[in-house]
Amino acid sequence: MATKLKKTKSAGRFGARYGSTLKAKLTNVEEKQRKRQTCPICQKAGAKRLSNGIWQCSKCNKKFASNTYHLQED
């Protein structure tokens, strides 16, 4: 199995396929969706993506639906 390189990050699982531009775009989206984001209810950085469009805040323990990949900054 191929290892992930530092340059390709999470898109390293695709190896030599799909091109560098598409892999770079995918890496940017995945980095945004995996980090904890600001909860719209308690305004603290604790919201984590559970699944497609479902988020849960670890600080106030609220579960809510919002954008698919990352919460928008208002």
Secondary structure, DSSP 8 states (H G I E B T S, - for coil): -----TTTGGGGGGTTSS-HHHHHHHHHHHHHHHS-EE-TTT-SEEEEEEETTEEEETTT--EEE--SSS----
